[in-house]
Amino acid sequence: MRKGPILIAGGVIGLLAALLVKFGNPVNMGICVACFYRDIAGALGLHRAEVVQYIRPEIVGFILGAFILAIAKNEFKPRGGSSPLIRFILGFFVMIGALVFLGCPLRMILRLANGDLNALVGLIGFVFGIVIGIGFIKKGFSLGRSYKQNAANGYIIPGFAIILLVLLLAQPAFIFFSQEGPGSAHAPLLLSLVAGLIVGGLVQRTRLCTVGGFRDAILIKDFHLLTGLIGIFVVALISNLIFNPAAFKIGFAEQPIAHSDFVWNFLGMSLAGLGSVLLGGCPLRQTILAAEGDTDAAVAVFGLITGGAFAHNFGTAASAKGVPANGQAAVIIGLVIVLAIASFVVWQKQKVEVKVKEGVHVG
Amino acid sequence: MLAKITVDARGRSCPEPVVMTKNALETHHGDLEVLVDAEVAKENVKRFAENKGFKVTVSEKDEDYVLFITK
């Protein structure tokens, strides 16, 4: 398959991310799916960290952009039933890991494209997590198949996006908006929304996925999705130099909304990578799938949002000051639980396969 | 002539349809039929098999795709 379209799509995402920073998003946070869900959790009052509360229109755009294209291309298929509860837990811990690193895998690429070498440590951890996950997949890890569902199920997530947009426009008193900190830094609503719509549409069409890029390259030597990630990196790098030259800085120290704790940057992203590969896609991809009617992905998204709320209610999220003890404990607990779930699934599956083989009659 | 086998990869998340196809191609040397129900899975399996040098023909059956993979 031609790699041109996905390379260009990645490039457009990299360009939009740099532009969103130029017009007001926090530095290196043109797009960060984990951070944006965390901000939405804050805006809805699910956590009360005053610096990270905003209904990010980009998320609304991702969902509606993907939804519109899925409908237009006849790919909107309400479906579900593939281990939703496990997916919720995986989504939850992907968020815990991402917020210890301070960013989803997409922000990791954007941070790297702006000279933040801590993201390189994160990237190594991310790939490490993916390799562990691939080991489970090779042993037969599966969350089982999904089935067609009543159409009503598929409209929940697009409906959720529209409600978020209404709340953002109406700004009722019970919705929280940061007055300072990263939550207060944002591009104009319309620009964020349109950028989100474009990204949502592009990812829906190209199936771009940060975890898929590395997974396919390692597992089946297929570099299709990875090409898209290279597009994001290269164009974000060039665009940052053009639009945000003051913020460009190569090194580890004093990077924006980041810390230099190697161990926890590594382990946080290992958890995010492992959880994402078991889910079958990164937080951005889960969002797009949810918009296409995949209710299992939608459950993973609610796991992400819950993880974002939990991370700030229980002080597990990192900050520029570093990773709190609670965050370190949460990552370790997350790794243990996710590894235990994956092992248990594989063990159960192998047990069933042995039984099936024993039951085979010859002749 | 080896029998044709069918892999039912409907409803599976990434990368399972591809892994199931890969495993089937490694253990079975006849023709292979892969059943998927998503456009993404269809593209992924097709790309994978073609990269491995197989011929792939796709047909639609009800709401599913049938990929016929042959040498």
Chai-1 contact restraints between the chains, C-beta under 6 A:
chainA,res_idxA,chainB,res_idxB,connection_type,confidence,min_distance_angstrom,max_distance_angstrom,comment,restraint_id
A,M1,B,R47,contact,1.0,0.0,6.0,A-B,restraint_1
A,E75,B,E39,contact,1.0,0.0,6.0,A-B,restraint_2
A,S142,B,E16,contact,1.0,0.0,6.0,A-B,restraint_3
A,R145,B,G11,contact,1.0,0.0,6.0,A-B,restraint_4
A,R145,B,R12,contact,1.0,0.0,6.0,A-B,restraint_5
A,S146,B,G11,contact,1.0,0.0,6.0,A-B,restraint_6
A,Y147,B,G11,contact,1.0,0.0,6.0,A-B,restraint_7
A,R207,B,V40,contact,1.0,0.0,6.0,A-B,restraint_8
A,I220,B,F48,contact,1.0,0.0,6.0,A-B,restraint_9
A,G280,B,S13,contact,1.0,0.0,6.0,A-B,restraint_10
A,G280,B,C14,contact,1.0,0.0,6.0,A-B,restraint_11
